[in-house]
Amino acid sequence: MDKFLIEGPCKIKGKVSVEPSKNSSLPILAATLLFDKPVIIKNLPKVKDINTMITLLQSLGSKVTFSKDKRNVEIINKKKMKTFASYSIVKKMRGSFLVLGPLIAKYYNSKCSLPGGCNLGARPVNYHLQALKKLGMNYHLKDGYILAKSKGKLKGTTINFPKISVGATENTIIAASLAKGKTTLKNCAIEPEIKDLTNFLNLAGAKIRWSGRTCNIIGVNSLKETKYSVMADRIMAGTFCIAACLNKGDLEIQNVNPKIISTELNLLKKIGASIKTTDNKIFIKGPKKIKSIKNIKTKEFPGIATDLQSQLMVLMCKAHGKSTITENIFENRFMHVAELRRLGAKITIKNNKALIEGNTLFKACPLMSSDLRASIALVLAAMTAEGVSQVDRIYHLDRGAENFENKLKKIGVKIKRLK
């Protein structure tokens, strides 16, 4: 397995471009199963999760043609598609479960494996299944697979999600796009990636309208031939912003609309960062002295993203004074804490709250990542540590961070991949 060697402490300076959004690309690619006509998806990130979704689409019968730079794909579906989403593919990534909605909406049946992905807690798919059942899907569980059918077209209805869920919102929106009549979804997730999905579907002829956390969908019979370009990755944009704050960095972050991380930028201003923005750039300078923040809480958008929690924890370890971080989304999202302690962090966990002492002088040591965002956090910590750290299991990072080490090298980080 590949690993990183990182020599710190590093001070970053220069320009970095944000890659396209993985979390936006995956539901959009799943939604292409609704189409009879060719679809071109532009501006895809070059990460393993995208390859997994493409492999899944191909296994279902989609013909996928990449552009020379592997950034764009043309997808043409067969008239008769397969509806079996195999465990061997779906186990690799939770986003694979997003094919269930379109398969039921378009082909009225599916055998779909229960999903895998980062081990962040239970993350049950019951909200997906309950919503799709209300649209007319019948299902049962057998041997780790959801065996699902509908009697013809799904039928529009009103669905009130008992809890805000990104995946369930996406799966249900995709399915309802071809349902008969009107569907009203209440208590929806409203992350920018979900709005990107609905922008894509509307461009193809879907009838989707938003009002706060309510999504109204009038089903259509078919979707038209479409070209669509995926939005920038707000989590990687936020990651680079945090990296710039760690050691008095000075960074120009390109190719991102600052509005999609406005909550996190306001937080970084509170710790002392100097931030200026344009329509598609962020200019950020790290403070001489990082101020602590008493109570950081992750929350559904527009709150602080759970995918930036581990990176913010590294920042609070370097802050002057005590901080707390409360994780409200995933119950297993403190797995990076043990590794940060090995570097010298003083962090105490009480239920879903982390108490961080601050003023930490990280000392290099061997590290092992547990999931995608934790991998990135350990890289950031190693960048500020004295000496050479080794970060193992970076296959987690490769799932969702494009060309990460080369981007870091260009802005002053001494990092090397060992094969």
N, C-alpha and C positions, 0 to 999 in steps of 0.2 A: 504493500500500500504506500502511496505517496505521502510525504510529510514536508513540512516547511522548517527551514532554519532561519531564524530571525535574530539579527544582532541589534541590540538597543543600547542606549536610547536613541530614537530617531526624531528628527524634526522635519515635518513635511512642508513642502512649499512647491507651488506650481499650479498646473491646470489638470483637471481630470474630467472625463466625459462620462455621464451616467448611461448605463446600458438600458435597453428596453426592459419592461416589467415582466418577470416570470409569472407573478401572481395575476397579471392581466392576460397574458398569452394563453395560459392553460384553459380557462373557461371559454375563451374565444375559439381556441382550437377544438374544444369539445363541441361547441355550438355549430361548427361546420358540418356536423353529422345531420343537421336539419336540412341541408341544401341538396337540391337536384342539379343545380347549375354550378359551374366552376367558381371557386373562391380563392382570392389571393390575399394572404396575410403577410404584411410587410413589417419589418423592424422587429424581428424576433430575437431574443437573447440566445447566445450560444452557450447553453448550459445543459446538464444531463437531464433535468426534469422535462425540458422541451423535447429532447430525443426520446424520452420514455413515452410522452403523449403521442408523438408522431408514430412511434412503433405500434402503439395501441390502435391508432386510427388505421394504420396499414393492415393490422391483423383483422380489423372489422371490414376491410375491403376498399378503403379509400386509396386512390392513387395520389401520391404526394411527390411533387417535383420541387427540388430546391433550386434557388438561384446560385450563381457561381460563388458568391460570398457567404452562402448558407444563411443569409439574413431574411430572405423572403421565401415563402412556399406557395405553390399552387395546389389546391386540393380539389380533386374530382371524385365524387362518390359513384359507385356502381348502382345500377338500378335495383339490384338485389344485394343488400349488404348483410354481413353476418351480425349477430347480436350477442355474441359470446365474448365478454371481457375477462380474459384469463387471469387467474391468480398470479401466474408467473410474471405478468406485467404490472397488474394493479398493486401488488404488494410493495412495489418500489416507491410508490408516490401516492399520497392521499388524493391529490387532484384528479387522479384517474377515475375516481368515482363520479366525476361530473359527466361521464358519458351515459349514465343511467337515464337521466332526464330526456336527452334528445333521442335515445334509442326507443324509449317508450312512446314519446310524442310522435315519432316518425314511423316506427315499425311495429309498435304495439306489443313488443315483447323484448325481454333481455334476460340473460343470465350473467350477472355481474358480481365479481368477487368483492368481498369486503376489503377496504383499502388498507394500505400501509403508509410509510412516510416517517417523518421525525417522531420520536417517542416523547410527545409533549403531554401525555395524559390520555384519558379515556377517549375524548373527542368522538362520541358516538354519532352514528349517521341517522339516528331516529328522527331528527327534525327533517332531513331530506325525505325519508320514507313516509312520514306522516303527511307531509305536504303533497307529495306525489300521489298518495292514496286518496286524498281529498279531490284531486283532479281526475281520479278514476282508475288509478293503477292498483291492481291486486298483487300481492306478493307473499312469499314465504321464504324462510331461511333453510337451506339444506347444504350441508358439507362446506360451510364457509362462503356460500354463494347466495345472493339475492336472486330468486327466481320470480320474475315479474311479468305481468301481462295486463293488457287493457282490452276492453271490448270496443275496438275501433278508436275513434278520436277521443282524446282527453276532453273533459268538459270544464269550462271556466267556473270558478267559484270564489268565495272569499276565504282567505287563509290568514290567520293571525299567528305568527310564529311565537311560541312560548318563550323563546330566548333569541336574542339577536345572533344569527349565524351566517357567516360569509358564504360558506359552501352551500348551505341549504337555500339561501337566497338565490345564488347563481343557478343551481340545478333547477329550481322551480321556475325562475324567469325563463330559462331556456326552454323547458317543457311547455310552459303556458303560451309561448310564442306561436305554437301551432295548434293550441287547444281551441275548441269550439266555444265562441262567446267570450265574455269578459271575465278576467281573473283580477281580483284585488288582493294584493299581498300587504299585510300590515306588520309593523315591527321589523322591517327589513334592515339588513346591514346596508350601509351607504358608502362603503369604501370607494375611493376613486377607481379602483380596478373594476368594481361592479358597474359604475357609470360608464367605464370604457366598454364593457361587455354590451350594455344596452345601447350605447352609441353605435356599435358595430351592427347589432341586430336591427336597429332603426334604419340605418343606412341601407340595409338589405331588404327593407320593406316591412319590418315588424312595426307594431303599434304599441309602443311602451312609453308611459308618461310617469313622471315622479312628482310627488308632493310630500316633502319631508321624508319620513320613513315609510311612506305608503307608495307602492308601485302598482299602477293600473295597466293591465295588458289586455288588448283586444286581439284575439287570435286571428291569424291569417292562414290561407290555404298553402302558401308556398313562399319561399324567399328568393330574391333575384340575385343574379351574378354580381359579385361585389369585390372591391379592393379596399383593404383597411390597414392602417398603420397603428401599431400598438404604442401605448403611452410609455413614458420613462419610468424607471423603477424608483419609487419614492423611498423604499427601505435602503437601497444602496446610496441614494442621495443623502439620506439622514446619516448613514454610516460614515460617509466621507466628511460630513459636517462635524460629527463627533470626533473623528480622527484629527481634524484640524484644531480642535480645542484642547487636545491632550497635552501637547508640548509646545505651546505658543506657535502653532502652525499658521500658515498663510496660504489659503487655497481658493482657486477659482473653479467652481463646479458648474460644468456646462451641460446643456441639453436636458434641462428639467424646469418645470413650472414650479416656482417656489411656493405657490399657494397650496400644493398638495402636501407640504410638510410644515405649514405655518404654525401649527401647535408646537412642534418640536423646535422650530427656529425661535419661537418666543421663549421656550424653556432655556435654550442655549444663550439667549440674550441675558437671562437672569443669572447664569453662571459667570457672565462677564465677557462673552464673545462679542466681537464687533462684526455686524452683519449688514451687508447691502445686497439688494436684489434688482434684477431686471426681469423681463418677461420669461426668459429662459436660462438665467444664470444666477448663481449665488456666490457672493464674495464674502469669505469668512476668515476672520483672524482670531486665533485663540487668545485667551486672557493671560496676563502675567501671573495672576493668582486665580485659580478656579474656585468660585464660590459654591458652597454646598447648598442643597435644596432639601428642606425638611420632609416633604411628602410628595414624591413622584408616584402617580398612579396610572397604570396602563388601562386603557378603556377602548371600546369600539370607536371607530372614526366618527367624529373628528377629534377624539381623545388621543392620548399618546399611544403610539403603535406598540403592541406587544413584541413585534419583530425587532424593535429597537431597545427593548428593555435591557438585554445583556450588555449591549454596547454602552448604554447610559450608566450601567453599574460600574463598568471600568472607569468611566469619567468621574463618577462619584468617589471611587477609591482614591483618585488623585486630587479630589477637592479638599479645601481647607475646612474642616469641621465635619459634623455628623450629618448623614442623610438617611432617608428611608425610601425604599421602592416597594410599592404594593402591586402584585401581579394579579389582575382580575380576570384574565382570559384563559390561561392554561395552568393547570395545577402542577405540571412537571417542568416549569420553565426556570428553575433555579439550579439545573444540573451543572452549570458552569461555575457555580460558587466554590465547589471543592477545588477546582483547578486554580481559580483566582487566589484562594487561600494558600495554595502551594507557592504562588509567586510572592506571597506576603500580605495579602489582603486580610483585613479584620472585618469579617461579615458574619452576622448572626441571623439565622432564619427562624421566624416564629410564624407558623402557618403559611400564609401567602404574603408575608411581609419580610423584607430584608433590611436589617439595620447595619449601616456601613459607617465605620469609624472615620475614614478619610485619612489624608496626609500619608498615604502609603508610598513607600519607596519599593517598587517592584524589583525583585532579584530573579534573574533568569533561571529557568528549570525546564525539565521535560513536561509537556502538556498533552492532554488527550481530549479531543472534542467529542461531544455527545450528539449534536444536531447542527443544522445549518447556521443559525444565528449565533449559537455558542461558539462555533468555529471562528466566526468573524470577530467575536469579542475577545477570544484568546489571542488572535493575531494582533488586535489593537493593544492589548495588555503587554504582549511581548515586545511591541514596538517601543514601549516606554520603560521596559525593564533594563537593568544593567546586566550586560553579558549576552550570551547566545542561548536562546530558547528553541526547543524543538517542539513543533505542534504536529501530533499524529492524527490519523483518521480524517484527513482533509477531504476525503471523498464526500463527506457531508457538505462541505463548502462548495465543492464543484457542482453539486446539485443545483445551486441557485445564484452563484456569484461568478460573473463572466470575467475571465482574464484578470483575476483579482491581483495576483502577485505582480504581474507586469505593470498594472496601473500604479501599484504602490511603489515599485522600483522607480518609475518616472517622476515620482514626487518626493523621492529622498529616503525611501525605506530600504534597509539592507535585508533583503529577503531572498531565499533560494529554495527551489523545489527539489527534493530528493526523490528520485523514482524508486 
